[in-house]
Amino acid sequence: MGHHKNIQKLSAAGLLISLGIIYGDIGTSPLYVFKAIIGERLITQDLILGGLSCIFWTLTLQTTIKYVVITLQADNKGEGGIFSLFSLVKRKAKWLIIPAMIGGAALLADGIMTPAVTVSSAIEGLGLIYKDLPTVPIVLAIIIFLFVLQQFGTSLVGKAFGPIMWLWFTMIAVLGFAHIMELPEILKAINPYYAYHILTTNPQAFLIIGAVFLCTTGAEALYSDLGHCGRSNIRISWIYVKTCLVLNYMGQGVWLWKLQGTHLGDVNPFYQLMPGWFLIYGIAIATIAAAIASQALISGSFTLIAEAVRLNLWPKVRINYPSEQKGQLYVPSMNWILMSGCIVVVLIFQKSVNMEAAYGLSITVAMLMTTILVSVFLLRKKVPKYLIAIFLTIYGFIELTFLAGNAAKILHGGWFTVILGTVLFSVMWTWYNGRRIRNRYMKFVDIEEFYPVIKNISSDHTIAKYASNLVYLTSANFNTEIESSVIYSIIQKHPKRADVYWLLHVDVTDEPYTMEYEVDHMIPEKLIRIDFRLGFRVEQRINVLFRKVVEELVKSGEIDITSKYESLKALKIPGDFRFVVIEKILSNSSSLHFIERLTIAYHRILKLMSISERKGFGLDSSFVSVEQVPLIVDVPDPIHMKRIK
């Protein structure tokens, strides 16, 4: 944690790390934004100045004011991102789960689109040197390599990201500045009048605004990576990044100025800023920058899924930790889903110009959801309501306008993002609600009533000993109650004699890195309950955490785990531990209404695809018994049978 805090302090190293981790997506946008704005339109002075003005004010209002100034205030113990923000405000209202899910699904959809768009835009520059070069195989090779690399961890490569991205930003700034010197009057595009003029007079204003939005797509990632770099480093490094971006866009504007009255065709203004001798080096740097942008999105998707699993918004999936670096994790299932999605995008759309039509739609939705959650956060922080109303009105209007502009893309490729986002949202919604329906039918009983029975079973030598220490996972929030299925398992199913019975409960806190536990000796030396309070970013390795707690209890003399078997007791050998995991199965029932039955059916499919609770809690290396218990929903009709002689 100390190392983590040091990174978050303002320092030269922190600023360099920020450049490498955070700005990949937004930093590579000059590769395709102006090309998308011009499209097949006639190049005019109004289009150039209007496009530049829209880009400048989008970066200022969306990225600088909304994210860098306002949203970065909403840090959850130093962590950012839509689920961290949701954890801060979820107690305010239950319905906030919906914008959190929609935003999470949209960000995951963006994680599939970004590598395809950025890598394609970079590689297509090779067409200037090698005519008729098929770029799709090269793009696919880079994308596959990127995803295969994930399982080995990216900490070593990550150290090089900062200097490479610094080189990228410096390069695009120098290229832009060299062209601005030819026509300094291009800087008048900063005047918001030009943005207003093009959006009110051009009949294709909505299509233009959909293209302009691509310049700010990485702003959400900027907030998600708050925990890796810290607020101060992000704010200071953004000044440099924004300056470089604006200089490059202005330079592209100068190059386009000479083409007034013509059409752009397949030409990319970004590569036209480069002198011929530098082109191959520029393309190489652009390709590496695109790979870094993709890496940041992939890592962000892994973090998002890990948080969603712990907040019970996503099925339990295997999460690996390939390196010692804080926050470094790898989700195999998500990695291959993202890779497959990227390959499909490249094969369907072939060229970056076609992908731009599908790109941007999902991230607009994510930004809109962040606006809603930030408004609730500001309310919680006792910010005056009129200021919150102004924030909501301004950003609601801007983002709904962007959404309308991007909605025009649905028929031209946006349909892919809509389908993708809808599928991802349906998984979150089903997993969350399926669990809620299941919990509704779980029966809890007063545990104190069973104290005498548990004591008696423990000392009844006519029952074969099941384990020295018998451990159950419980979802009961209160110490006074327990699932009836646990009592049934101990007493009736097959009476289980043990020296000590343990009940483990995990409570996921609203803070990211909480690591606390509480011990309740319910029956001294016979029945002990441990409540773990773990942050939503803490790995839930219950066997490791439980072993640590037992060691501390033994050290303090609160419990003796020496085996009760005479031969082992003499040698002071600890007794064995056995976990019992109870899987609750909810049958599709006539007493559930149609939507709930559908939810349970979908939930069951997702459960088949997810890992078991045993693996999810890190118990796969322990001695575990799994018992399945049906949750009976229907009250059976009385059975009348007639006996015949």
C-alpha positions in Angstrom: 0.0 0.0 0.0 2.9 2.4 0.8 4.3 2.0 -2.8 0.8 2.6 -4.1 0.5 5.9 -2.2 3.9 7.0 -3.4 2.8 6.6 -7.0 -0.2 8.7 -6.3 1.9 11.7 -5.1 2.8 14.4 -7.5 6.2 13.5 -9.0 8.1 13.2 -12.3 7.8 9.4 -12.1 4.0 9.7 -11.4 3.6 12.1 -14.4 5.4 9.7 -16.7 3.4 6.7 -15.5 0.2 8.8 -16.1 1.2 9.4 -19.7 1.8 5.6 -20.2 -1.4 4.3 -18.4 -4.1 6.8 -18.8 -3.9 8.7 -22.1 -3.5 5.9 -24.7 -7.1 6.1 -25.9 -7.6 9.8 -25.9 -4.0 10.3 -27.1 -4.3 8.3 -30.2 -7.6 10.0 -31.3 -5.8 12.4 -33.8 -5.3 9.2 -35.9 -8.9 9.2 -36.9 -11.0 12.1 -35.5 -10.5 14.7 -38.3 -10.7 12.1 -40.9 -14.1 11.1 -39.5 -15.3 14.8 -39.3 -14.4 15.4 -43.0 -15.6 12.0 -44.2 -17.0 12.4 -47.8 -18.0 16.0 -47.3 -16.6 18.9 -49.4 -13.7 20.5 -47.6 -14.7 24.1 -46.7 -13.3 26.9 -44.4 -16.5 26.5 -42.3 -16.0 22.7 -41.9 -12.3 23.1 -40.9 -12.8 25.9 -38.4 -16.0 24.5 -37.1 -14.5 21.0 -36.7 -11.5 22.4 -34.8 -13.6 24.6 -32.6 -15.9 21.6 -31.8 -12.8 19.5 -30.9 -11.3 22.2 -28.7 -14.5 22.9 -26.7 -15.3 19.1 -26.4 -11.9 18.5 -24.9 -12.4 21.5 -22.6 -16.0 20.9 -21.4 -16.0 17.1 -21.4 -12.5 16.0 -20.5 -11.1 19.0 -18.6 -14.0 20.4 -16.7 -16.2 17.3 -16.3 -13.6 14.6 -15.7 -10.3 16.3 -14.7 -11.9 19.0 -12.5 -15.2 17.6 -11.2 -15.3 13.8 -11.5 -11.8 13.2 -10.1 -13.2 14.6 -6.8 -15.3 11.4 -6.5 -12.4 9.1 -5.5 -13.2 6.1 -3.3 -10.1 5.9 -1.0 -8.0 6.8 -4.0 -9.8 4.6 -6.5 -11.9 5.7 -9.5 -14.1 4.1 -12.2 -17.9 3.6 -12.5 -18.1 0.8 -10.0 -16.0 2.7 -7.4 -18.3 5.7 -7.9 -21.4 3.4 -7.6 -20.0 2.0 -4.3 -19.8 5.6 -3.0 -23.4 6.4 -3.7 -25.3 3.1 -3.7 -26.8 3.7 -0.2 -28.6 6.8 -1.6 -31.0 4.9 -3.8 -31.5 1.3 -5.0 -32.1 2.4 -8.6 -28.5 3.6 -9.0 -27.6 0.0 -9.7 -29.1 0.5 -13.2 -26.8 3.4 -14.4 -23.9 1.5 -12.9 -24.7 -1.6 -14.9 -25.4 0.3 -18.1 -22.1 2.2 -17.7 -20.1 -0.9 -16.9 -21.6 -2.8 -20.0 -20.9 0.3 -22.2 -17.2 0.4 -21.0 -16.7 -3.3 -21.7 -18.2 -2.8 -25.2 -15.7 0.1 -25.7 -12.9 -2.3 -24.6 -13.8 -4.4 -27.6 -14.0 -1.5 -30.1 -10.9 0.5 -29.1 -8.1 -1.9 -30.0 -9.7 -2.6 -33.4 -10.1 1.1 -34.3 -6.7 2.4 -33.0 -4.6 -0.4 -34.4 -6.3 -0.3 -37.8 -5.9 3.5 -38.0 -2.2 3.2 -37.2 -1.4 0.3 -39.6 -3.4 1.9 -42.5 -0.6 4.5 -42.7 1.5 1.9 -44.3 -0.7 2.3 -47.4 1.1 5.6 -48.1 4.4 3.7 -48.5 3.2 0.3 -49.8 0.3 0.7 -52.1 -2.4 -2.1 -52.1 -0.9 -3.6 -48.9 -3.6 -5.8 -47.2 -3.7 -4.3 -43.7 -6.3 -6.6 -42.1 -3.9 -9.6 -41.6 -1.3 -7.2 -39.9 -4.0 -5.7 -37.6 -5.3 -9.2 -36.6 -1.7 -10.4 -35.9 -1.0 -7.4 -33.6 -4.4 -7.8 -31.8 -3.9 -11.5 -31.3 -0.3 -10.9 -30.0 -1.6 -8.3 -27.6 -4.2 -10.6 -26.1 -1.9 -13.6 -25.8 0.6 -11.4 -24.0 -1.9 -10.6 -21.2 -1.6 -13.9 -19.3 2.1 -13.2 -18.7 1.4 -9.8 -17.0 2.4 -6.5 -18.4 4.4 -5.0 -15.6 7.8 -5.2 -17.5 6.3 -3.8 -20.7 4.4 -1.2 -18.6 7.6 0.5 -17.4 8.3 1.4 -21.0 4.8 2.8 -21.7 5.4 6.3 -20.1 8.5 7.2 -22.1 7.0 5.9 -25.4 3.8 7.9 -24.8 5.8 11.0 -24.0 7.6 10.5 -27.3 4.2 10.1 -29.1 2.7 13.3 -27.6 5.9 15.3 -28.3 6.0 14.0 -31.9 2.3 14.9 -32.6 2.8 18.3 -31.0 6.0 19.1 -33.1 4.3 17.9 -36.3 1.2 20.1 -35.6 3.3 23.1 -34.5 5.4 23.0 -37.7 2.2 23.4 -39.8 0.7 26.0 -37.6 3.7 28.2 -38.3 2.6 28.2 -41.9 -0.8 29.6 -41.1 -1.0 31.0 -37.5 -4.5 32.4 -38.1 -5.8 28.8 -37.8 -5.7 29.4 -34.0 -8.8 31.6 -34.3 -10.8 28.2 -34.4 -10.6 28.4 -30.6 -13.5 30.9 -30.8 -16.7 29.0 -29.9 -18.5 30.9 -32.6 -17.2 28.6 -35.3 -18.5 25.5 -33.4 -21.9 27.2 -33.0 -22.0 28.3 -36.6 -21.3 24.8 -38.1 -23.7 23.0 -35.7 -26.6 25.5 -36.6 -26.0 25.9 -40.3 -24.7 22.5 -41.6 -27.5 20.0 -42.5 -25.2 17.1 -41.4 -24.6 18.7 -38.0 -25.6 15.5 -36.1 -23.2 13.3 -38.1 -20.4 15.9 -37.5 -21.0 15.9 -33.8 -20.9 12.1 -33.7 -17.4 12.3 -35.3 -16.3 15.1 -33.0 -17.2 13.0 -30.0 -14.4 10.5 -30.8 -11.8 13.1 -29.6 -12.9 12.6 -26.0 -13.6 8.8 -25.9 -10.7 8.2 -23.5 -12.0 10.5 -20.8 -13.8 7.7 -18.9 -10.5 5.7 -18.8 -8.9 8.7 -17.3 -11.2 8.5 -14.3 -11.0 4.6 -14.1 -7.2 4.8 -13.7 -7.3 7.3 -10.8 -6.1 4.6 -8.4 -3.0 3.9 -10.5 -1.7 7.5 -10.8 -3.4 9.8 -8.3 -5.4 13.0 -8.9 -2.5 15.5 -8.9 -0.4 13.5 -11.5 -3.5 13.2 -13.8 -4.3 16.9 -13.6 -0.8 18.2 -14.3 -0.1 15.6 -17.1 -3.4 16.5 -18.8 -2.2 20.1 -19.3 0.7 18.7 -21.5 -1.5 16.1 -23.2 -4.2 18.6 -24.1 -1.7 21.1 -25.5 -0.1 18.4 -27.7 -3.5 17.2 -28.9 -4.7 20.7 -29.8 -1.5 21.5 -31.6 -1.8 18.4 -33.7 -5.5 19.0 -34.6 -4.6 22.6 -35.6 -1.8 21.3 -37.7 -4.2 19.0 -39.5 -6.5 22.0 -40.0 -3.7 23.9 -41.7 -3.0 20.9 -44.1 -6.7 20.7 -44.9 -6.9 24.4 -45.5 -5.0 23.9 -48.8 -7.6 21.4 -50.0 -10.7 23.6 -49.8 -13.2 22.8 -52.5 -12.0 19.2 -52.9 -12.8 15.8 -51.2 -10.5 14.0 -48.8 -11.0 10.4 -50.2 -9.0 7.7 -48.4 -6.3 10.1 -47.3 -5.6 10.5 -43.5 -4.7 14.1 -42.6 -2.7 12.8 -39.6 -0.1 11.1 -41.7 0.0 14.0 -44.2 1.7 16.1 -41.5 4.8 13.9 -41.6 7.7 14.6 -44.1 8.2 11.6 -46.4 11.5 10.5 -44.8 9.9 10.3 -41.3 6.8 8.4 -42.4 8.0 4.9 -41.6 9.2 6.0 -38.1 5.9 7.9 -37.5 3.8 4.8 -38.4 6.0 2.7 -36.1 5.5 5.1 -33.2 1.7 5.4 -34.0 1.4 1.5 -34.0 3.2 1.2 -30.6 1.0 4.0 -29.2 -2.1 2.2 -30.5 -1.0 -1.0 -28.8 -0.5 0.9 -25.5 -4.0 2.4 -25.9 -5.4 -1.0 -26.4 -3.4 -2.4 -23.4 -4.9 0.3 -21.2 -8.4 -0.6 -22.3 -7.9 -4.3 -21.8 -6.4 -3.9 -18.3 -9.3 -1.6 -17.5 -11.8 -4.2 -18.6 -10.1 -6.8 -16.3 -10.4 -4.5 -13.3 -14.0 -3.7 -14.2 -14.9 -7.4 -14.3 -13.1 -8.2 -11.1 -15.0 -5.4 -9.3 -18.3 -6.5 -10.9 -17.7 -10.1 -9.6 -17.1 -8.9 -6.1 -20.2 -6.6 -6.2 -22.3 -9.6 -7.4 -22.9 -8.0 -10.8 -21.1 -10.6 -12.9 -20.8 -14.4 -12.7 -17.8 -15.7 -10.7 -14.9 -16.1 -13.1 -11.3 -17.1 -12.6 -9.1 -14.1 -11.8 -5.3 -14.6 -12.0 -2.5 -12.3 -10.7 0.3 -12.7 -13.2 2.7 -10.3 -11.4 3.4 -8.7 -8.0 2.4 -5.2 -9.3 -0.6 -3.7 -7.5 -3.7 -3.8 -9.6 -2.2 -6.3 -12.1 -4.8 -8.9 -12.8 -5.8 -11.2 -15.6 -9.3 -12.6 -16.3 -8.8 -15.4 -18.8 -12.5 -15.6 -19.9 -12.8 -11.9 -20.4 -9.5 -11.8 -22.3 -10.7 -14.4 -24.9 -14.1 -12.7 -25.2 -12.4 -9.3 -25.9 -10.0 -10.9 -28.4 -12.9 -12.7 -30.2 -14.9 -9.4 -30.2 -11.9 -7.4 -31.7 -11.3 -10.0 -34.4 -15.0 -10.0 -35.3 -15.0 -6.1 -35.5 -11.9 -6.2 -37.8 -13.4 -8.9 -40.0 -16.8 -7.2 -40.3 -15.7 -3.6 -40.8 -12.2 -4.1 -42.5 -11.2 -0.4 -42.5 -11.0 2.1 -39.6 -13.3 4.5 -41.4 -16.1 1.8 -41.2 -15.3 1.1 -37.6 -15.7 4.8 -36.6 -19.4 4.4 -37.4 -19.7 1.8 -34.6 -17.3 3.5 -32.3 -18.2 6.2 -29.8 -21.9 5.1 -29.3 -21.2 3.0 -26.2 -18.8 5.5 -24.5 -21.5 8.3 -24.8 -23.8 6.1 -22.8 -21.1 5.4 -20.2 -20.5 9.1 -19.9 -24.2 9.8 -19.4 -24.3 7.2 -16.6 -21.3 8.8 -14.9 -23.0 12.2 -15.0 -26.0 10.7 -13.2 -23.8 9.0 -10.5 -21.6 12.1 -10.1 -24.7 14.2 -9.5 -25.8 11.9 -6.7 -22.2 12.0 -5.3 -22.3 15.8 -5.3 -25.6 15.6 -3.5 -24.0 13.3 -0.9 -21.2 15.9 -0.5 -23.7 18.6 0.4 -22.9 20.6 -2.8 -25.6 23.3 -3.2 -28.5 21.9 -5.2 -28.6 24.7 -7.8 -24.9 23.9 -8.7 -25.9 20.2 -9.1 -28.8 21.3 -11.3 -26.5 23.4 -13.5 -24.0 20.4 -13.8 -26.8 18.0 -14.7 -28.4 20.4 -17.2 -25.2 21.3 -19.0 -23.7 17.8 -19.2 -27.1 16.1 -19.7 -27.6 18.4 -22.7 -24.1 17.9 -24.1 -24.1 14.2 -23.7 -27.6 13.7 -25.0 -26.6 15.8 -28.1 -23.6 13.5 -28.5 -25.8 10.5 -28.1 -28.2 11.7 -30.7 -25.2 12.4 -33.1 -23.9 8.9 -32.5 -27.4 7.4 -32.8 -27.3 8.4 -36.4 -24.4 5.8 -36.8 -26.6 2.8 -35.7 -27.5 1.8 -39.3 -23.8 2.3 -40.4 -22.2 0.0 -37.9 -23.5 1.3 -34.5 -25.9 -1.7 -34.4 -22.8 -3.9 -33.5 -22.1 -1.8 -30.4 -25.8 -1.7 -29.4 -26.0 -5.6 -29.6 -22.7 -5.9 -27.7 -23.7 -3.5 -24.9 -27.2 -5.1 -24.6 -25.7 -8.6 -24.2 -23.2 -7.4 -21.6 -26.0 -5.5 -19.7 -28.3 -8.5 -19.8 -25.6 -10.7 -18.1 -25.2 -8.1 -15.3 -28.9 -7.6 -14.9 -29.7 -11.4 -14.8 -26.9 -12.2 -12.4 -27.9 -9.5 -10.0 -31.6 -10.2 -10.1 -31.3 -14.0 -10.2 -29.3 -13.8 -7.0 -31.9 -11.5 -5.5 -34.8 -13.9 -6.4 -32.8 -16.8 -5.0 -32.1 -15.0 -1.7 -35.8 -14.3 -1.4 -36.5 -18.0 -1.0 -33.6 -18.8 1.3 -34.9 -19.7 4.8 -33.1 -18.5 7.9 -33.5 -19.9 11.4 -32.5 -18.7 14.9 -29.1 -20.3 15.5 -29.3 -20.1 19.3 -32.1 -22.7 19.3 -29.6 -25.3 17.9 -26.7 -24.6 20.4 -27.6 -27.7 22.6 -27.9 -30.0 19.5 -24.6 -28.8 18.1 -22.9 -29.3 21.5 -24.3 -32.8 21.8 -23.4 -33.9 18.3 -19.8 -32.7 18.9 -19.4 -34.9 22.0 -21.5 -37.9 20.6 -18.9 -40.7 20.0 -21.5 -43.0 18.4 -21.3 -40.7 15.4 -18.2 -41.1 13.3 -16.1 -37.9 13.3 -16.6 -36.0 10.0 -13.7 -33.6 10.6 -11.7 -32.0 13.4 -12.7 -28.5 12.1 -15.8 -28.2 10.0 -16.1 -24.9 8.1 -19.3 -23.5 6.4 -19.7 -20.4 4.3 -22.8 -18.5 5.3 -24.7 -15.6 3.7 -26.5 -14.7 6.9 -25.8 -11.1 7.7 -26.6 -11.4 11.4 -24.9 -13.5 14.0 -28.3 -14.6 15.4 -29.4 -16.4 12.3 -28.2 -19.1 9.9 -29.5 -20.7 6.7 -31.7 -23.7 7.5 -29.7 -25.6 4.9 -26.5 -25.4 7.1 -28.4 -26.7 10.1 -29.9 -29.5 8.0 -26.4 -30.4 6.7 -25.0 -30.6 10.3 -27.9 -32.3 12.0 -30.0 -34.3 9.6 -28.5 -34.9 6.2 -25.7 -36.9 7.7 -25.0 -35.9 11.3 -21.5 -34.3 11.1 -19.5 -34.6 14.3 -16.6 -32.2 14.6 -14.5 -30.7 17.4 -15.1 -27.2 16.3 -17.7 -25.7 13.8 -16.7 -22.6 12.0 -19.1 -20.2 10.1 -17.5 -17.8 7.6 -19.3 -14.7 6.3 -17.9 -12.3 3.7 -19.2 -8.7 3.6 -18.0 -6.6 0.6 -17.5 -3.0 1.7 -18.0 0.2 -0.2 -14.3 1.0 0.1 -11.7 -0.6 -2.3 -9.1 -2.1 0.0 -10.7 -2.9 3.4 -9.2 -6.0 5.1 -10.9 -6.5 8.4 -12.4 -9.4 10.4 -14.5 -9.9 13.5 -14.7 -13.1 15.6 -17.7 -14.2 17.6 -17.2 -17.2 19.9 -20.9 -18.3 19.8 -20.3 -21.6 21.7 -16.8 -21.3 23.4 -14.4 -23.7 21.6 -17.3 -25.3 19.7 -19.0 -22.8 17.4 -17.1 -19.8 16.0 -18.2 -17.2 13.5 -15.8 -15.1 11.5 -17.1 -12.0 9.6 -14.6 -10.8 6.9 -15.0 -7.2 5.7 -13.3 -7.0 2.4 -13.1 -4.1 -0.1 -14.5 -4.6 -3.6 -11.0 -4.7 -5.0 -9.7 -7.3 -2.6 -9.1 -10.9 -3.8 -11.5 -13.1 -1.8 -9.0 -16.0 -1.1 -11.0 -17.3 1.8 -8.7 -20.3 2.6 -5.7 -18.0 2.9 -7.6 -15.4 4.9 -9.2 -18.0 7.2 -5.8 -19.7 7.8 -4.3 -16.3 8.8 -7.2 -15.6 11.3 -6.9 -19.1 12.8 -3.1 -18.6 13.3 -3.8 -15.3 15.1 -6.5 -16.9 17.3 -4.1 -19.7 18.2 -1.3 -17.2 19.0 -3.6 -15.2 21.3 -4.7 -18.4 23.1 -8.4 -18.0 22.1 -8.6 -21.4 20.4 -6.6 -24.7 20.5 -6.6 -26.6 17.2 -4.5 -29.5 18.3 -5.9 -32.7 17.0 -8.1 -34.7 19.5 -7.0 -38.0 18.1 -4.7 -39.5 20.8 -1.9 -40.5 18.5 -1.7 -37.0 16.9 -2.5 -35.1 20.1 0.7 -36.5 21.7 2.7 -35.0 18.9 0.8 -31.7 19.1 -0.3 -32.0 15.4 -3.1 -29.6 14.4 -6.5 -31.1 13.5 -7.7 -31.3 9.9 -10.0 -28.7 8.4 -12.9 -29.5 6.0 -15.0 -27.0 4.1 -18.7 -27.7 3.3 -20.0 -25.5 0.4 -23.8 -25.6 0.0 -25.0 -24.8 -3.5 -28.6 -23.5 -3.6 -30.6 -24.6 -6.6 -33.7 -22.7 -7.4 -36.2 -24.6 -9.6 -38.2 -22.9 -12.3 -41.4 -22.5 -10.5 -45.0 -21.7 -11.4 -45.2 -19.3 -8.4 -42.7 -17.0 -10.1 -44.1 -14.6 -12.7 -42.9 -14.9 -16.3 -40.0 -12.4 -16.1 -38.6 -14.0 -13.0 -38.9 -17.5 -14.5 -37.0 -16.1 -17.6 -34.4 -14.5 -15.3 -33.8 -17.8 -13.4 -33.5 -19.8 -16.6 -30.9 -17.3 -17.9 -29.2 -17.2 -14.5 -28.9 -21.0 -14.6 -27.1 -20.9 -18.0 -24.7 -18.2 -16.7 -24.0 -20.3 -13.6 -23.0 -23.3 -15.8 -20.5 -21.0 -17.5 -19.1 -19.5 -14.3 -16.7 -21.1 -11.9 -18.1 -22.8 -8.7 -18.2 -21.1 -5.3 -15.5 -23.5 -4.2 -13.1 -22.0 -6.9 -14.5 -18.5 -6.6 -13.5 -18.4 -2.9 -10.1 -19.9 -3.5 -11.0 -23.2 -1.8 -10.0 -25.5 -4.7 -6.8 -26.4 -2.9 -8.6 -27.2 0.4 -10.5 -30.3 1.6 -14.0 -29.4 0.4 -17.4 -31.2 0.2 -20.1 -29.7 -2.0 -23.8 -30.3 -1.1 -26.6 -29.2 -3.3 -29.8 -28.0 -1.7 -33.0 -27.2 -3.7 -34.8 -24.0 -2.8 -38.5 -25.0 -2.8 -40.6 -22.2 -4.1 -44.0 -23.9 -4.6 -46.1 -24.9 -1.6 -47.0 -28.5 -2.5 -50.7 -29.3 -2.7 -52.0 -31.7 -0.1 -51.7 -35.3 -1.4 -54.8 -37.5 -0.9 -54.2 -41.2 -1.5 -56.6 -44.1 -1.0 -55.3 -47.3 0.4 -56.8 -50.5 -1.1 -56.6 -54.0 0.3 
